[in-house]
Amino acid sequence: MKTKHSYRSILFVGIVMISVIFGNSGLAFAEDITIFSTTHNNEEPSEVEKPKGRMVVEISSFSPILEITLNGSSLPLQRETRATYKIDYNLLYGENEFTFFVRTKEDSVTKEFVLVYEEGKKDKKGPKKTSGFKLITLFGLQSTDNVSNSPDTGVKLAAKKLTLTLIPNYSLNLSKETQFVFQGILLREKFSDTEFKKNEIVFNQLQVDWERKTGFAHYKLGIGANDITNESAGIIAGENKVESGTIVLGDFHPGFYKALKLDFKYTLRAQPANPEEEYDGNGAKTNLNFGWDDRFSKVKLNLLFGTETNNAMGKYQDFKASLMKIGMGFSFTKTSTLSLSLNQKKVRYAEKDPKKASIAEEATTNNLSLKGNYMISKKLKLMLMGEVKQTNQSSNVDARNFKANNLIISLLHLY
C-alpha cells in the first residue's frame, strides 16, 4: 500500500521532470501545491509577438483544492486535486500580469506570470513603438455639510461642487527593465454657489519619473513641480496664489515581495510673501512612508505608516506629523468592488501661535471612508465610483475642532 509520503515522493520526481522539460525552474511550489505554465516562461517575463493568444496553466495538489483565482476572480474548480486552464488573452502594451492563487485544506500559494507585449518590436514590417500614452479623466460631484471646516460650536455651511481631474501619462520604454514616465495632473473645482468661490482650488502638477524593474527590486526616482491657486477664473489658473513647489520623490519595492513599499517625497515650498516673518510658509516639507499592500483571494488589505516634517522660514509654521492608513477592499464580482479605509494624521507644532492659543497646537485628523466602484464598460474603460467620507479633527485649540461629512460621486474614463 502506498503511503501519503510515497505519493509526495512520486510527485516531487514529476515536478523535477516537468522543470527539465520546460527549461526553467520558476514553478510556484508549496508543500501541497504546484502551479506551472506549459506555454510560457515560469521564471521570467515572457515576450510575445502578438497581443492575442492563449496561456495554458496546470495546477496540482496533494489535498483537495478549495479555491483558485486569477487576478482576484474565481475560476471554476475541475478535478479534486488537478486543474488545467486555457486562458485566452488580449494584452495591453507593456507588462501584463496574471496572478494565480490556489488554496487547499493544507496550504495556499500564489504564482505570477508576466507577459510582455511591445508592439512592433519583432514585426520587421512595421515601425517599432517604444512609448505609450494614457489619459485618465475623472468627473465628480461632491456635497459637504461643512465647507469651511467650521468648529463644532460655529455655523456650518453646506455646499456642492463639480470637480474635473485630468491625468495625462506618457511612458518611454528604454529597455525591458527601464522606462521614463511623464505625468501631469490638472484639477479644477467649481462650486454651485459663488459665495464659496474663494474655496475653489486650481491645481497643476508636472512630474518626470525614472523607473527600473529587476529581479532584485522595483524602484523609482522622480522630480516635478506643482502650482496651487484658488478662486478659479479660467481653465489655466486661479486668481490668488496659494503655493508652488519643487518635488523630489522616489519609492522602492523589494523583488522578493512586491507588496512592501518604501517611499519618500521632498517638497521645496514657495508661498506668497507674508508681512509677518514668523508666519512665512516658505521652506521644505519631507515625507517618509512605509507601506504594505497585498491581496488574499477576493480581499485586499493595505497598511501605511509615515512621518511628515515641515521646516518653514516662519517658526509658527514648523510641525511634525505621524501618518497611519488602514484599508480593506473586497471584490464582489469582476466589475464591482467595495473598500473601507481609515486615514489618521497627528500633528504637533513646534511653537505656540499667539493667534491660536497659549499652547502649541496638537491635532488629530481622522478620515473614515467607504468607497464603491462599478465597471460600467470594460470595452469603453468607463467606471462609476461613489464615496462616503467623514472627517473628524480634534485639537487642544477649541477653534480647530471640527467635523465634516462628504458624499462624492465620480465617473472615470481611461483612454
N, C-alpha and C positions, 0 to 999 in steps of 0.2 A: 504494500500500500504506500502510495506516495504521500509524504507529509507536506505541510504548508511550506516548510523550509526548502524541500526539494523542488517544489514549484517555483519558488523565488530564484533558486539557482538556475533552473532552466530558462526562466525569463531574462535573467541577467545576461546569460550567454546570448540569447536572442537579441538583446539590446546592443551588445558589442558587435554582433554580425551586421545589424542594421546600420550601425555607425560606420562600419567599414564600407558597406555597400554604397552609402550615400556620401561618403567622402568628407564628413565633418563630425565633430563631437559636441555640437550645440543642442543636445536633447535636453528638454525640461525633465528632470528626473528627481522624484521624491522616492521615499522608501516604498510607496504604494502605487505611484502613477508615473507613466511616461507619456510625453507629447512630442511628436515629430512630424515633419513635413516630408513627403516623398517627391515633391516637385520644386521646392525652393530651399535656399540655404537655411540651415537651422542655427547657425552660429553668427553669421554676419549679414548685413543688409543685402538683399537680392536686387540687382539691377535688371529691370525688364525693358523690353524694346517697345511694347505696345501697352496702352492704358487698360485695355480689356483683356481678361484672361481668367484662369482658374487655378486655385491653390488647393492641394489635397493635404489634409492633416489627419493623422491617425493617432488615436488615444487608446491606451490600455492601462489596466489596473489589476491589483490582486483582489481587492474587495469591491462590492457593488458601487457603481457610480451614482451619486445622488444629484449632481448638478454640473452642467457645462455651460459656460457663457462665452460669447465672442464680443469684445468691446462693450461689455456690460449687459448685452442682450442674451437671453436664454436660448439655447439650442435644444432641439428635441433629442431625448435620450434614445439610444438604439439598443444594442445588446447589453447585458448586465454589466460586463467588465470591459467592453470594447466599443469603439465607435470610429467611423470614418466619415469625414465631412469634405465635400467638394464645394469650395467657396468660389462662386463667380464674382469677380471684382471689376470695378471701373475706377481706376486710380486717378487721384489728383496729381498735379505737378509736384515733384519733390518726394519727400518721405511719407509713406503711408503705413500706419501701424495696425497690426492685427493681434490683439491680446486675448489669448485663451485662458480661462480659469476653470479648473477641474477640482471638484470636491467629492471625496468618498467618505465612508464611515471612519476610515483610519487616518486620512491625511488630506491635504489640498496643495495645489501647485499652480503657478502662473507662468505662462510662456508667451513671449512676444516675438512675432515675426515682423520684419520691416522690409517692405517692397519699395524700391526707389524707381520712379519714372521720371526721366528727363527727356522731354520731347525733342526729337531731332538729334539727340546725341549719337545714336547709332544709325540714323537714317541718312545715308550719304546723298540722297536726292534732295533733301530738304535742308533749310538753314538750321544751325544749332542755336537753341534757345537756352540762355543761362540766367533768365530772370523771370519774375512773376509779379503781377500786380493784383492787389486786393483792395477792396473798398468796403468798409463797414459803415452802414448808415443806421442811425438809431433815432427814432422819432418818439417823443414821450409826452405824456400829460401827467402832471403832478399836482396833488392837492395837499395842503398842510393846514393845520389848525393853529400854528404859531409861527408866522413867517419871520418875525424879528427875534425869535428866541427870548421872548419877554419872561421875566421871573414869574414864579407861581403866584405872587401877590400882585402882579401887574395886569395890564389889559392885553389879552391875546387876540391877535388879528388873524383871521383865516384868509387864504389866498390860493389861487390856481395859476399855474404857468405851463407854457409849452417849452419843450427843450428839443434842440436839434444837435446831434453829435455826428461828425464825420471823421472817420479814421482811415485815411489812405495809407497803404503799406506797399512798399516795393522792395523785393528781395533780389539781390545779385549774387548768384552762386559762383564762388571762386573755385571750389572743388566739392567732392562728395562730403567733406567734413566741415568746410568753412564757407561762410557767406556774410555779406553786408546786408543790413536791413535798414531801410529809410522809412521813417514813420512820422506822421503828423496827427495832431488832434485839434479839432476845431469844435468848440462848444458854444452854443448860443441859447439864451433864455429870453422869454417874453411873457410877462405877467399880464393877466386879463384886465387888471386894474392899474391905471397909470400911477396910482398912489404909491405903488411898490416899485416904480421904475429904478430907484436907487439900489434895489436889491438884485437887479438883473446882472448876471455875470457873462462876460465875454472872455473866453479862454482860448489861447493859441499855443501850440507846442510843436516843435520840430526836433526830431531825435535821430541819431545815426548809431547803429549797434554793429559790433563785430562779434559774430558767433562762431563757435567751433565745437563740433561734437566728435569725440573719440571714445574708444572703449574705456579709457580711464575716467573721463569726466565730460560733462557738457558745461561750457562756461561762456559768459558774455561780458563784453565791455562796451560802454556807450557814452556818448556826450550829446547834450541837447540844450535847448533854450526855450523858455516859456514867457508868456506875457498875459497879464490879467488886468482887465479893466471892468468897470461897471456902468450902469445906465446906458445900455446898448442903443446906439444911434444909427447903426447900419450893420452891414454884413462883416466888414473888416475889423472894426474896433469899437470900443465904448468911449464914453465922453471923459471919464475920470480914471487915471492910472491908479491901480491898486498895488501891483507888484510885478516885477520881472525878475528873471533869474537865469543863471547858467547851471546846468546839471551835469554831473559825472556819476555814472552808475555802473553796476555790474552784478552778476549772480553766478552761482556755482552749483552744479548738480553732480554728485559722485556717480560714476558709471555703474557701480555695483548695485545702487539703489536710487533710482531717479526720483523717488518720492521725497527725498530730502533736498532742501534748498537753503543756501546761504546767500543773502543779497545785501547790498549797501547802496546808498544814494547820498551824494554830497551836493547841496544846492547853495550857490552864492547868490543871496537875495539882494535886490535893489528896490527900495520903496521911495515914494515921494518925500521930499525934504520935510522934516518936522522941525518947527521952530524951537522945540524943547529937546535938547540933546539927550536927556535921559530916556526919551521915548523914540529915539532913532531906530528904525527897524532894519536898517542895512546891516548885513552880516552873513553868517554861514549857518546852515542847518544840516545836521548829519543824521542819517537813519541807518540802522543796522538791524536786520531781521534774520531769524532762523525759523524755517517752516517745514512742515511735513504734510504731504497731500497724497492719499492713496485710495484705491478703490477695492472693495471686497464684494464681489458679485454685483448686485444692484445698488449697493450702498457705498457712498463716497464720503470719506472723513478728511478733515484738514485741521491743522493746528498751526498757529504762528505766535512767536514771541519776539519782541523787538524793543529797541530803545530809540529815542529821538532827542537830540540836543540842539537847542537854538542859542547861538552865541552872537548877539547883536551888538551894535555900537552903543545903543541905549541900555542902561543897566536894568531898566524896568521891563525889558523885552526878553531877558535871558530866562530860559527854563530848561528843565529836563523832564522827560516823559517815558513811561513804560507802556508798551502796547501788547495786547493779547487778542487773539481771534480763535474762536472755536466754531466749526461748521460741520454740518452733516447734510448730505444730499441723497435722494432716493429716486431711482428711475422706475416709473410705473410701467411705461411702455417704451418703444423705440422713439416715440415722438413727444413724450411728456416727462418732466422731472419736477421735483419739489425739494426745496432746501431750506434749512433753518440755520441761522448764524448769530453769534453774539460777538460784537467788537467792543473792546474796552480800552480806554486811554486814560492814564493817570498822569496829571501834570502838576509839577511843583516849580513855582517861580523862585528865582534866586533872591530877589529883593522884594520888600513890601512896597506896594504902589500907593502913595498917599491919596490918589484919586479913587482908589477902590476901598481900602480898609487899612486898619492899623497893623495888620499882619500880612505876611507873604501869602499869596493865594495858593491854595491846593484844591484841585478839582478832579473829579472822576466823571467821565462821559461814557455812557453805555448805549450802544446801538443794537437793538434786537430786531432782526429782520426775518420775514418769511417770504420766500420767492417761489414762483411757479413759472415754468417755461413750457410752451407748446409749439412744436414744429408744424406750422400750417402747411408748408410745401417744401419737401426736400429738393425737388427739381428747381423751384424758384428761389430756394435758400431764404425762406421767409419764416420768421419766428415771432410769436406773440409772448410777451413777458409781463408778469404782474408782481408787485411787491408791496407788502405792508410793513412799515418800519416805525419803530418808536425810539426817539432819542430822549435820554434822561440824563441830565447833568446835576451833580451835587457838588457844592463848593462851600468852603469856610467863609466865603463872601456872599452874603444873602442875595445881593442883586445878580449873582451869577448862577443861581439855581433856576432851572427851567425844565420843561417837558414839552415835547412836540411829537405829534402823530402825522405820518405821511402815507399817502396812497399813490402809487406810481404805476402807470400802465404804459407799456412801450411796444413798439413794433421795430424789429431788427431785420435788416436785409444785408446779405453778404454777396458782393459782386466779385 
